[in-house]
Amino acid sequence: MFDPRYDGTPRTGGRLSFVYNNCCITIDNGEYLTLQLLEDRFCDERDQEPTDSCVR
């Protein structure tokens, strides 16, 4: 998924997010891994917008 294309040019800007074991796991650009508990991801009623699109 994050490997270079067949012609050798790099892939940029990829993101993979999934839920596993009550955590949202996000991999950005094949370099950065973020783990966050699901209960930390839900929006508070006071929030206008969610901080991230993994869980709403």
NORFEN-V146877 format. One record per backbone hydrogen bond with DSSP energy under -1.0 kcal/mol. NH is the residue of the N-H (numbers start at 1). CO is the residue of the C=O. E is the energy in kcal/mol with one decimal. If there is no record, write none. Layout:
nh=[NH | NH]
co=[CO | CO]
e=[E | E]
This chain:
nh=[5 | 8 | 16 | 18 | 20 | 23 | 24 | 25 | 26 | 27 | 28 | 29 | 31 | 32 | 34 | 36 | 38 | 41 | 42 | 47]
co=[9 | 5 | 27 | 25 | 23 | 20 | 36 | 18 | 34 | 16 | 32 | 14 | 28 | 28 | 26 | 24 | 22 | 38 | 38 | 44]
e=[-3.0 | -2.1 | -2.3 | -2.3 | -2.6 | -1.1 | -3.4 | -3.2 | -2.5 | -2.9 | -2.5 | -4.2 | -2.4 | -2.1 | -2.8 | -1.7 | -2.2 | -1.5 | -1.0 | -1.5]
